[in-house]
Amino acid sequence: MSHDTFSRNTRNQLKQVFDALRELMTPPDPPKRPTGFVTHEDKDSKKASGVRAKI
């Protein structure tokens, strides 16, 4: 294997490593909010279902 081929292969491998690291460093997209609106009845039913009775 010649020096030029070795150098080119090494550069390609390092580029792949750095590309993978850059991809891992980017923060994930924030969760998307649903489209539309929530009525008062919807809010009340969610609150009632989320409350647990103490025994």
MIFIVEX-549858 format. One record per atom (N, C-alpha, C, CB): residue number from 1; atom name; x, y, z. Coordinates in nm, 3 decimals. Each point is the difference from the previous one (the first is absolute). Glycine has a CB too. Layout:
<dofi k="NUM" a="CA" u="X" v="Y" w="Z"/>
...
% end
This chain:
<dofi k="1" a="N" u="0.085" v="-0.117" w="0.000"/>
<dofi k="1" a="CA" u="-0.085" v="0.117" w="0.000"/>
<dofi k="1" a="C" u="0.090" v="0.123" w="0.000"/>
<dofi k="1" a="CB" u="-0.187" v="-0.123" w="0.123"/>
<dofi k="2" a="N" u="0.160" v="0.214" w="-0.213"/>
<dofi k="2" a="CA" u="0.083" v="0.119" w="-0.008"/>
<dofi k="2" a="C" u="-0.041" v="0.101" w="0.106"/>
<dofi k="2" a="CB" u="0.033" v="-0.039" w="-0.246"/>
<dofi k="3" a="N" u="0.053" v="0.132" w="0.271"/>
<dofi k="3" a="CA" u="-0.026" v="0.104" w="0.100"/>
<dofi k="3" a="C" u="-0.122" v="0.084" w="-0.037"/>
<dofi k="3" a="CB" u="0.244" v="0.007" w="0.052"/>
<dofi k="4" a="N" u="-0.260" v="0.025" w="-0.180"/>
<dofi k="4" a="CA" u="-0.114" v="0.081" w="-0.043"/>
<dofi k="4" a="C" u="-0.133" v="-0.071" w="0.025"/>
<dofi k="4" a="CB" u="0.146" v="0.106" w="-0.174"/>
<dofi k="5" a="N" u="-0.150" v="-0.235" w="0.144"/>
<dofi k="5" a="CA" u="-0.123" v="-0.077" w="0.022"/>
<dofi k="5" a="C" u="-0.030" v="-0.008" w="0.149"/>
<dofi k="5" a="CB" u="0.043" v="-0.134" w="-0.208"/>
<dofi k="6" a="N" u="0.058" v="0.108" w="0.290"/>
<dofi k="6" a="CA" u="-0.018" v="-0.007" w="0.144"/>
<dofi k="6" a="C" u="-0.050" v="0.134" w="0.054"/>
<dofi k="6" a="CB" u="0.183" v="-0.174" w="0.015"/>
<dofi k="7" a="N" u="-0.123" v="0.282" w="-0.060"/>
<dofi k="7" a="CA" u="-0.039" v="0.133" w="0.047"/>
<dofi k="7" a="C" u="-0.145" v="0.032" w="-0.039"/>
<dofi k="7" a="CB" u="0.240" v="0.075" w="-0.019"/>
<dofi k="8" a="N" u="-0.277" v="-0.111" w="-0.104"/>
<dofi k="8" a="CA" u="-0.137" v="0.026" w="-0.047"/>
<dofi k="8" a="C" u="-0.101" v="-0.082" w="0.081"/>
<dofi k="8" a="CB" u="0.088" v="0.050" w="-0.232"/>
<dofi k="9" a="N" u="-0.057" v="-0.178" w="0.256"/>
<dofi k="9" a="CA" u="-0.089" v="-0.084" w="0.080"/>
<dofi k="9" a="C" u="-0.016" v="0.053" w="0.142"/>
<dofi k="9" a="CB" u="0.069" v="-0.197" w="-0.138"/>
<dofi k="10" a="N" u="0.041" v="0.240" w="0.197"/>
<dofi k="10" a="CA" u="-0.004" v="0.055" w="0.136"/>
<dofi k="10" a="C" u="-0.085" v="0.126" w="0.005"/>
<dofi k="10" a="CB" u="0.227" v="-0.096" w="0.045"/>
<dofi k="11" a="N" u="-0.210" v="0.184" w="-0.143"/>
<dofi k="11" a="CA" u="-0.082" v="0.122" w="-0.004"/>
<dofi k="11" a="C" u="-0.148" v="-0.033" w="-0.013"/>
<dofi k="11" a="CB" u="0.192" v="0.123" w="-0.104"/>
<dofi k="12" a="N" u="-0.225" v="-0.220" w="0.019"/>
<dofi k="12" a="CA" u="-0.140" v="-0.040" w="-0.016"/>
<dofi k="12" a="C" u="-0.058" v="-0.056" w="0.128"/>
<dofi k="12" a="CB" u="0.046" v="-0.047" w="-0.240"/>
<dofi k="13" a="N" u="0.033" v="-0.036" w="0.310"/>
<dofi k="13" a="CA" u="-0.047" v="-0.058" w="0.125"/>
<dofi k="13" a="C" u="-0.018" v="0.109" w="0.107"/>
<dofi k="13" a="CB" u="0.117" v="-0.215" w="-0.058"/>
<dofi k="14" a="N" u="-0.024" v="0.307" w="0.067"/>
<dofi k="14" a="CA" u="-0.014" v="0.109" w="0.098"/>
<dofi k="14" a="C" u="-0.121" v="0.088" w="-0.033"/>
<dofi k="14" a="CB" u="0.249" v="-0.002" w="0.036"/>
<dofi k="15" a="N" u="-0.274" v="0.026" w="-0.164"/>
<dofi k="15" a="CA" u="-0.117" v="0.079" w="-0.039"/>
<dofi k="15" a="C" u="-0.127" v="-0.071" w="0.045"/>
<dofi k="15" a="CB" u="0.125" v="0.094" w="-0.199"/>
<dofi k="16" a="N" u="-0.132" v="-0.225" w="0.183"/>
<dofi k="16" a="CA" u="-0.118" v="-0.075" w="0.043"/>
<dofi k="16" a="C" u="-0.019" v="0.009" w="0.151"/>
<dofi k="16" a="CB" u="0.031" v="-0.155" w="-0.193"/>
<dofi k="17" a="N" u="0.079" v="0.146" w="0.268"/>
<dofi k="17" a="CA" u="-0.008" v="0.009" w="0.145"/>
<dofi k="17" a="C" u="-0.050" v="0.138" w="0.042"/>
<dofi k="17" a="CB" u="0.187" v="-0.167" w="0.022"/>
<dofi k="18" a="N" u="-0.130" v="0.273" w="-0.080"/>
<dofi k="18" a="CA" u="-0.040" v="0.135" w="0.038"/>
<dofi k="18" a="C" u="-0.143" v="0.030" w="-0.044"/>
<dofi k="18" a="CB" u="0.238" v="0.073" w="-0.017"/>
<dofi k="19" a="N" u="-0.280" v="-0.124" w="-0.097"/>
<dofi k="19" a="CA" u="-0.140" v="0.018" w="-0.042"/>
<dofi k="19" a="C" u="-0.096" v="-0.067" w="0.098"/>
<dofi k="19" a="CB" u="0.074" v="0.011" w="-0.241"/>
<dofi k="20" a="N" u="-0.038" v="-0.130" w="0.286"/>
<dofi k="20" a="CA" u="-0.083" v="-0.071" w="0.097"/>
<dofi k="20" a="C" u="-0.005" v="0.075" w="0.132"/>
<dofi k="20" a="CB" u="0.056" v="-0.217" w="-0.110"/>
<dofi k="21" a="N" u="0.059" v="0.271" w="0.154"/>
<dofi k="21" a="CA" u="0.002" v="0.077" w="0.125"/>
<dofi k="21" a="C" u="-0.084" v="0.126" w="-0.010"/>
<dofi k="21" a="CB" u="0.228" v="-0.090" w="0.048"/>
<dofi k="22" a="N" u="-0.219" v="0.160" w="-0.161"/>
<dofi k="22" a="CA" u="-0.082" v="0.121" w="-0.020"/>
<dofi k="22" a="C" u="-0.148" v="-0.034" w="0.006"/>
<dofi k="22" a="CB" u="0.182" v="0.100" w="-0.142"/>
<dofi k="23" a="N" u="-0.219" v="-0.212" w="0.082"/>
<dofi k="23" a="CA" u="-0.141" v="-0.040" w="0.001"/>
<dofi k="23" a="C" u="-0.047" v="-0.032" w="0.141"/>
<dofi k="23" a="CB" u="0.026" v="-0.089" w="-0.232"/>
<dofi k="24" a="N" u="0.059" v="0.027" w="0.312"/>
<dofi k="24" a="CA" u="-0.035" v="-0.031" w="0.139"/>
<dofi k="24" a="C" u="-0.005" v="0.125" w="0.087"/>
<dofi k="24" a="CB" u="0.104" v="-0.224" w="-0.028"/>
<dofi k="25" a="N" u="-0.030" v="0.328" w="-0.007"/>
<dofi k="25" a="CA" u="0.004" v="0.121" w="0.081"/>
<dofi k="25" a="C" u="-0.118" v="0.093" w="-0.024"/>
<dofi k="25" a="CB" u="0.246" v="-0.018" w="-0.002"/>
<dofi k="26" a="N" u="-0.316" v="0.003" w="-0.110"/>
<dofi k="26" a="CA" u="-0.113" v="0.089" w="-0.026"/>
<dofi k="26" a="C" u="-0.115" v="-0.038" w="0.092"/>
<dofi k="26" a="CB" u="0.072" v="0.030" w="-0.242"/>
<dofi k="27" a="N" u="-0.134" v="0.068" w="0.305"/>
<dofi k="27" a="CA" u="-0.110" v="-0.030" w="0.092"/>
<dofi k="27" a="C" u="-0.122" v="-0.051" w="-0.077"/>
<dofi k="27" a="CB" u="0.084" v="0.175" w="0.160"/>
<dofi k="28" a="N" u="-0.164" v="-0.260" w="-0.096"/>
<dofi k="28" a="CA" u="-0.120" v="-0.050" w="-0.067"/>
<dofi k="28" a="C" u="-0.102" v="0.111" w="-0.019"/>
<dofi k="28" a="CB" u="0.040" v="-0.227" w="0.098"/>
<dofi k="29" a="N" u="-0.128" v="0.210" w="-0.196"/>
<dofi k="29" a="CA" u="-0.103" v="0.099" w="-0.024"/>
<dofi k="29" a="C" u="-0.095" v="0.003" w="0.120"/>
<dofi k="29" a="CB" u="0.018" v="-0.034" w="-0.250"/>
<dofi k="30" a="N" u="-0.065" v="0.153" w="0.288"/>
<dofi k="30" a="CA" u="-0.094" v="0.008" w="0.112"/>
<dofi k="30" a="C" u="-0.132" v="-0.066" w="-0.039"/>
<dofi k="30" a="CB" u="0.110" v="0.213" w="0.082"/>
<dofi k="31" a="N" u="-0.185" v="-0.265" w="0.017"/>
<dofi k="31" a="CA" u="-0.128" v="-0.062" w="-0.033"/>
<dofi k="31" a="C" u="-0.096" v="0.103" w="-0.059"/>
<dofi k="31" a="CB" u="0.034" v="-0.167" w="0.185"/>
<dofi k="32" a="N" u="-0.111" v="0.123" w="-0.282"/>
<dofi k="32" a="CA" u="-0.092" v="0.091" w="-0.067"/>
<dofi k="32" a="C" u="-0.132" v="0.006" w="0.076"/>
<dofi k="32" a="CB" u="0.108" v="-0.049" w="-0.222"/>
<dofi k="33" a="N" u="-0.163" v="0.169" w="0.229"/>
<dofi k="33" a="CA" u="-0.129" v="0.018" w="0.063"/>
<dofi k="33" a="C" u="-0.109" v="-0.039" w="-0.098"/>
<dofi k="33" a="CB" u="0.090" v="0.185" w="0.147"/>
<dofi k="34" a="N" u="-0.199" v="-0.243" w="-0.098"/>
<dofi k="34" a="CA" u="-0.108" v="-0.039" w="-0.091"/>
<dofi k="34" a="C" u="-0.068" v="0.124" w="-0.059"/>
<dofi k="34" a="CB" u="-0.035" v="-0.211" w="0.131"/>
<dofi k="35" a="N" u="-0.015" v="0.195" w="-0.252"/>
<dofi k="35" a="CA" u="-0.072" v="0.108" w="-0.067"/>
<dofi k="35" a="C" u="-0.143" v="0.001" w="0.049"/>
<dofi k="35" a="CB" u="0.149" v="-0.017" w="-0.203"/>
<dofi k="36" a="N" u="-0.205" v="0.135" w="0.224"/>
<dofi k="36" a="CA" u="-0.139" v="0.011" w="0.041"/>
<dofi k="36" a="C" u="-0.012" v="0.068" w="0.134"/>
<dofi k="36" a="CB" u="-0.053" v="-0.205" w="-0.129"/>
<dofi k="37" a="N" u="-0.059" v="0.179" w="0.194"/>
<dofi k="37" a="CA" u="-0.024" v="0.062" w="0.129"/>
<dofi k="37" a="C" u="-0.067" v="-0.102" w="0.092"/>
<dofi k="37" a="CB" u="-0.021" v="0.228" w="-0.107"/>
<dofi k="38" a="N" u="0.024" v="-0.198" w="0.237"/>
<dofi k="38" a="CA" u="-0.059" v="-0.088" w="0.101"/>
<dofi k="38" a="C" u="-0.114" v="0.075" w="0.066"/>
<dofi k="38" a="CB" u="0.221" v="-0.122" w="0.039"/>
<dofi k="39" a="N" u="-0.336" v="0.058" w="-0.031"/>
<dofi k="39" a="CA" u="-0.116" v="0.064" w="0.064"/>
<dofi k="39" a="C" u="0.009" v="-0.016" w="0.151"/>
<dofi k="39" a="CB" u="-0.142" v="-0.046" w="-0.205"/>
<dofi k="40" a="N" u="0.059" v="0.119" w="0.276"/>
<dofi k="40" a="CA" u="-0.002" v="-0.010" w="0.146"/>
<dofi k="40" a="C" u="-0.041" v="-0.140" w="0.044"/>
<dofi k="40" a="CB" u="-0.054" v="0.245" w="0.017"/>
<dofi k="41" a="N" u="-0.037" v="-0.309" w="-0.091"/>
<dofi k="41" a="CA" u="-0.041" v="-0.136" w="0.035"/>
<dofi k="41" a="C" u="0.117" v="-0.096" w="-0.012"/>
<dofi k="41" a="CB" u="-0.233" v="0.051" w="-0.079"/>
<dofi k="42" a="N" u="0.314" v="-0.033" w="-0.023"/>
<dofi k="42" a="CA" u="0.116" v="-0.087" w="-0.017"/>
<dofi k="42" a="C" u="0.098" v="0.018" w="0.116"/>
<dofi k="42" a="CB" u="-0.028" v="0.012" w="-0.251"/>
<dofi k="43" a="N" u="0.051" v="0.112" w="0.292"/>
<dofi k="43" a="CA" u="0.093" v="0.026" w="0.110"/>
<dofi k="43" a="C" u="-0.052" v="-0.062" w="0.129"/>
<dofi k="43" a="CB" u="0.073" v="0.214" w="-0.111"/>
<dofi k="44" a="N" u="-0.205" v="-0.199" w="0.138"/>
<dofi k="44" a="CA" u="-0.058" v="-0.054" w="0.122"/>
<dofi k="44" a="C" u="0.007" v="-0.152" w="0.004"/>
<dofi k="44" a="CB" u="-0.152" v="0.197" w="0.009"/>
<dofi k="45" a="N" u="0.129" v="-0.263" w="-0.123"/>
<dofi k="45" a="CA" u="0.005" v="-0.146" w="-0.002"/>
<dofi k="45" a="C" u="0.143" v="-0.049" w="0.020"/>
<dofi k="45" a="CB" u="-0.200" v="-0.005" w="-0.152"/>
<dofi k="46" a="N" u="0.300" v="0.077" w="0.103"/>
<dofi k="46" a="CA" u="0.139" v="-0.041" w="0.019"/>
<dofi k="46" a="C" u="0.040" v="0.017" w="0.146"/>
<dofi k="46" a="CB" u="0.053" v="0.065" w="-0.236"/>
<dofi k="47" a="N" u="-0.097" v="0.045" w="0.298"/>
<dofi k="47" a="CA" u="0.033" v="0.021" w="0.141"/>
<dofi k="47" a="C" u="-0.063" v="-0.107" w="0.087"/>
<dofi k="47" a="CB" u="0.018" v="0.247" w="-0.041"/>
<dofi k="48" a="N" u="-0.143" v="-0.282" w="0.012"/>
<dofi k="48" a="CA" u="-0.071" v="-0.098" w="0.082"/>
<dofi k="48" a="C" u="0.064" v="-0.138" w="-0.014"/>
<dofi k="48" a="CB" u="-0.213" v="0.131" w="-0.025"/>
<dofi k="49" a="N" u="0.257" v="-0.166" w="-0.094"/>
<dofi k="49" a="CA" u="0.059" v="-0.132" w="-0.018"/>
<dofi k="49" a="C" u="0.142" v="-0.008" w="0.058"/>
<dofi k="49" a="CB" u="-0.141" v="-0.028" w="-0.206"/>
<dofi k="50" a="N" u="0.207" v="0.142" w="0.222"/>
<dofi k="50" a="CA" u="0.136" v="0.000" w="0.050"/>
<dofi k="50" a="C" u="0.009" v="0.003" w="0.151"/>
<dofi k="50" a="CB" u="0.065" v="0.112" w="-0.206"/>
<dofi k="51" a="N" u="-0.176" v="-0.086" w="0.277"/>
<dofi k="51" a="CA" u="0.000" v="0.011" w="0.146"/>
<dofi k="51" a="C" u="-0.030" v="-0.136" w="0.058"/>
<dofi k="51" a="CB" u="-0.074" v="0.241" w="-0.008"/>
<dofi k="52" a="N" u="0.159" v="-0.283" w="0.103"/>
<dofi k="52" a="CA" u="-0.021" v="-0.128" w="0.065"/>
<dofi k="52" a="C" u="-0.056" v="0.022" w="0.141"/>
<dofi k="52" a="CB" u="0.187" v="-0.103" w="-0.135"/>
<dofi k="53" a="N" u="-0.273" v="0.015" w="0.174"/>
<dofi k="53" a="CA" u="-0.057" v="0.009" w="0.135"/>
<dofi k="53" a="C" u="0.098" v="-0.064" w="0.099"/>
<dofi k="53" a="CB" u="-0.239" v="-0.005" w="-0.092"/>
<dofi k="54" a="N" u="0.253" v="0.067" w="0.207"/>
<dofi k="54" a="CA" u="0.087" v="-0.057" w="0.104"/>
<dofi k="54" a="C" u="-0.078" v="-0.106" w="0.077"/>
<dofi k="54" a="CB" u="0.132" v="0.217" w="0.019"/>
<dofi k="55" a="N" u="-0.067" v="-0.328" w="0.006"/>
<dofi k="55" a="CA" u="-0.068" v="-0.109" w="0.073"/>
<dofi k="55" a="C" u="0.053" v="-0.007" w="0.141"/>
<dofi k="55" a="CB" u="-0.032" v="-0.130" w="-0.213"/>
% end
